[in-house]
Amino acid sequence: MRTSAPLDSQDPTRSDLALPSTVTAAVLQRGPPHTDLVPMPTNDSPDLVRYTSTEHDTSHVLINPTSGLIRDAKGKSQDVLGQITKLLRAPKAQPCSLEVCEALLSGLREIQEFLIVRSHAVDELIAALQTLADSIQDKLGQEYTSSLASLKGLRSKHPVWCALADEGFVRNGNYAKRLYIGCASALAISTGEPVSKSLAQYAASLHRLEYLDRRQLRLVLSTNSGPGHSENGEFHEDVAALRRIWAKVIKVFGSTEPPPPQTTDERVRGQILSAALNATSRHMGGAAHHRLLGPDQFNKALSRIVAELAVDNLEGALGFLVMRTGLSIDVAGALPLRREPVADGRSFIDVDQGVAVVDLNVIANEASKPLVGSIPAGHRLRVHLPITLQSHLKARLQVHSNAQNLAELYPESRVPESRARIYPSRDELEPSWARLRYSLGWMLRNQGINKLHAAFLSGDFAIIPRSKLHYAAVSAQEWHVLQQWLHEKLGFDEPVAHQLATELGIGCAVVPRIENVRLHDALLVEAVTRARPAKNTTVTALLAFHNAFTKLTGWRLAVLLALREQRSIDLDASIGDVTSSWVAIHDKSVRSDRGHQPVALSGFAAMCVRLYKLHCDAIAKRIEKTIPTGTPFTRWCRSVAGGQNVRLLSLVLDDQQVHVLRSSDFTGPQWPGYVLAPDCGRKIMEHELRNHGARSSDVDAHLRHFTQGQQPASPFDPSVMSTIVRRISIVQQKVAVSIFRSPVVGLSKGFLRVEALELGCR
């Protein structure tokens, strides 16, 4: 039985709540007075009920129980249902009216959360809808419940009603989707015009924003941030539609008081988040477009910035920060002057340390807390200034000691407009400061720089998957080398020296140090060595050895295949061994995912699979000598050895029942000096593939994370996939040998020649 959430500030039983004057009441055409509802079982779901009716007057149509329940409701509830029935183009009998009411309620409440001052008109709508929902709820009682089956065959003709019913059933906490539904319904009630059928389309596409919390969504909706302006690119259509409809809601229901001005930190977060959300496919794919400077324009702009830096002009300092942070020139000029330590969430310039700090937490939701033995890192972009620029800022700070931001250190100059030209030019596409923002990232990518490095060096986080910040890290030492290379490449002075002993890297804080990864593998190998049974031993010892060897094999495959955290490692025993070049993996089920994806299987990984199958065959033979009738464990071992369609990796219990292998079984603590995340395999492979020179797109493909502008496979040309697999296999093999050294043989020792084992190490 579904229950409706009580209204926080309204009494849903009040009958004196009036609708806004703009709402025209409509009288509900009620069903026949002698319609009895009879619950009928349905095969769609065990907890759903389909309804039929027995009619005493056959001249009337059959009515869904929900609409029939309104018969005894008060007149105002009837008016509300009649209104939404008309505006939402409801089907006959209004099926799932309770869920539609709940979806509308959640949307209207979301409007109140985002308005600066609560709207009295929206509050009245909420109260009236809550009364209607309670009336439906009371009439349903304990005998009936709504069913999605009642919407069968109605979705094409009544998309809006069905979309709201779906939302009422799901309640998935997608703030963007709720807000769009609330805005569309509130405007429809205000104007009396039906809701557009496009609501269903936009509501479906807004699923991709389900990770946004209210704080982030406010930044997306802000008119002062994001790529709604010419310098920042274009919105995706669903985000643009949400912004448009929100602007209309503000005009109708918003307060006449002006909103408070945005702080610099809010503007920084808004620009970073909006740019990451709304990048176009061509930009993410590395293609040139009209919002970037051309190569000749970039070189001329760079020469101008270097020259202005040398003579201590504001445009030189601003140009450097725009290139390195991806912020617009006005926001770069407004960066506050502070001294560390500063609380998280702040962006600033520390003149004494010679760094500009940009907070990245807005695009890294709920980042993991640091673990012992991991690379020290955090979601802060630390841009080290050229030595000359730092000395100029220090001298100016002594003169202008009351300066609060960068622009105030240069009182003789004004911050240029974004559309102003960097240098005099008659080009049709002018070399503006706005076009400089993301040009450095594009230039670096065209020179073959890794996308993660290019993103950090240019502040353009649209070119990487947003989840990469949750499993990739650049150490302080690596960051120091990158910045030195970039300054030399662009003609800037040496960057201010890094404090490598205390500075954090950039990115995920749970990427393990490679020495701890090797130590963990060595401890698992040692456990296998200790448990290795003698020639004549007990069944218990055989089972203990199998579990130790399974954990070692699972650990190595989880790393090489970049597996996510799993409650059950569901690799299939039918996958090949040394003759296979890839394996299909599906370890994450999300809305509209791609299903099984090809993952490269290097010689080392294939040898691990082959050795495990030989081990299963050998241990089954040993146990069957003691128990000729066989056990569930030996039968599973035979299936694995034969390459049948069963789970490849499994543990065994004392009673010889097979038990699933989980990620936590082989990533658990082995030594007090480090702690591994359950999905450390993805973090290790992303880090090691990058360090061994793999292409950015190949790394993303291996980790099953595809982005716009990237074509990982083609239904017409299989060579696209085979080329990626071949390139990744070569690097994967290098990583395997670097970390694991050589394959480990299970109970099948002696079944393979030394030459075959060495093949897995080449």
VENDA-V492043 format. One line per field, one symbol per residue. psi: psi as a letter, one per 20 degrees, with the letter a starting at -180 (. if undefined). Layout:
psi=???
This chain:
psi=pqqppqpgjqoiipijpqrqhipoqqppnrrqiloppoppqqihqhjqpqqaqppioiiqqqpqhghhhihjrrhhhggghhghgghjlqrqimqkhghgghggghghhhghhiqgpqphghhhgggghhgghhggghhgbjhqqqphhiipjihhhmhgghghgghhhgljkohggggggggggghghgijqqpqiighghhghihijiiprhghhhhhipijrrkirhijaqqqhggggggghhhgghhgirqipqqqqqrhhhhghgggghhhhkqrghghijqqrijqqrgghgggggggggghhhjlqhhggggghgghijqrhhhhhjpqorpqqqqqjqprpohgikqppppjhhjmplqqqqqpjrporrmpooopqqgggghghgghhhgmijphrghiimhirqpqqhiqqhqpqjqgoqmrhhihgjhggggghijjqqhgghghhijnjiiqphihiijqqorhghhggghgggghhijrrqqqqqmhhhqqapbpjkoqqhhhghggghhhghhgghipqrgorrhghghggggghggggggghhghjlqrppioolqpiiqadiiqirqppnjporpkrjbpqppqnrhgghhggghhghghgghggghihhnhirrhghhgghgghjkrmrpgpqrprhjkqpqqprhihiirpiqiirppqhkhgggghgghgghjjqqghhghghjlnqrqjpnhrpiinihgghggggghhghhgggghhgifqqpqcikpihqqhhhhhhii.
